[in-house]
């Protein structure tokens, strides 16, 4: 298991991260995301109409990058595989919304479904190039 080192675990409490997925054309697609730290994984609530959700359903390989905004030379890169599960009752989406003071339902259109994306780390790079 690729655990997050203690030196960088504080970054799992950051407000934002960048999620990189691979599109159908083989090119990366990056998005800023809201996330929660759950049991050593980065967990994200997405609706099924999003490009990144479709990318992950086709190719679960992805990377999450969390930068320390007070020292951009310090960051956490989590490479892994996305595990996708339904969030039919919005239980997880509501927990994400609580962190960000938002109701994620307002971002969903008719017919959109919510899913939980959990990134299972296969490689962790904790970088600190000084202050």
N, C-alpha and C positions, 0 to 999 in steps of 0.2 A: 504494500500500500504506500502511496506517496502522500505522506502527511505534510500539512502546512507547518513549517518550523515555528516555534514559539516566538522567534524574533520578528515574525511577520503576521502573526495571527490577528493583531490589532487591525490590519487592513481589511479583514473580513467584516468589520463594522463600518466600512466606508459607505458613503451615500450612493456612489455610482461605480460602475465597472464597464469595461468594453468587452462585448461578446463577439468573437469572430467565428463565423460559420463558413462552409464551402458551398457555393452555389452550383447549379446544374452545369454551368460552363467551366467549373473548376477554379473559378476565381473567388477570392475571399470576399465576404460581406461582413462589415463591422457595424455594430450598433451600440449605443450607450444604453445600459439597462439598469433597472431597479432589481435588487436581489436581497436574499436573506442567506445567512450562514446557518445551515442545518446539518448537524451531525458530520461535520467535516466536508460538506459539499456546498458549492454555490448553487442555490435554488432560485429559479426565475419563474414568474407567472407570465405566460404568453397566450394570446388567442390564436386560433388555428388559421386565421387569415393572414398572419404575418409571414413575410418572406423567410425570416430566420427560423420560424417554426417548420415551414415546409422544407427548408434546407436540412434541418436536424432530423426530420423524419426520413429523408432520403440518405443522408450521410451524417451519422451521429458524432463524428469527430469535430471537436471545437476547442477553442481557447478562450479563457477569461483573463483579462489583464486589469489589475487594480493598482493604480498609481497613488503613492503617498503625495497628496496635494501640497503638503508643507515641505517636501523634499522629493522632487520628481526623479532624482537619481535612485530612489528606493521604490521598488515595486514588486508585485507578486504576479507571476504568470502561472496559470493553472491550465495545463493541457489535459484533455480528457475526452470522455465519451458521454453524450447526453442520454439520459434515461427519461423517457416521456411517459407521464401518467395523466389520466383525466382529472380535472378539478371541477366536476359537475356541480358541486354544491358551493363553489367559490370559497371554500374553507381556507385554502392556501392563499388565494388572491386577496382575501380579506386581511390575512396576516401581513402580506406585502403592503397592502394599502394602509394598514395601521402604521407601519414604519415611515411611510412617505406622506401621510395625511391625505390620502386620496381614495376614491372609490374607482377601482379598476373597471367596473361595469360600464362606465361612461365611455370607455375606449373600445367597447365591443359593439359591432353592428349586428343586425338581425342575422341569425344563423351561426354567428361566431360561437365557438366553444372555447373554454379555458383549459389549458394544460399546465402541468408542473414540469419544468425542465430541471433535472438535477444533473450537475456535471460531476461525474465520477473521475477523480484525478488519476491519470496514468503517469504524469510527470509534473513536478512542481519546481519552478525556478524562483527562488527568493533572492532578489538582487538588492544590494546596498552598496553603491559606489561612493559612499561618503557624503558628508554634508557641505 
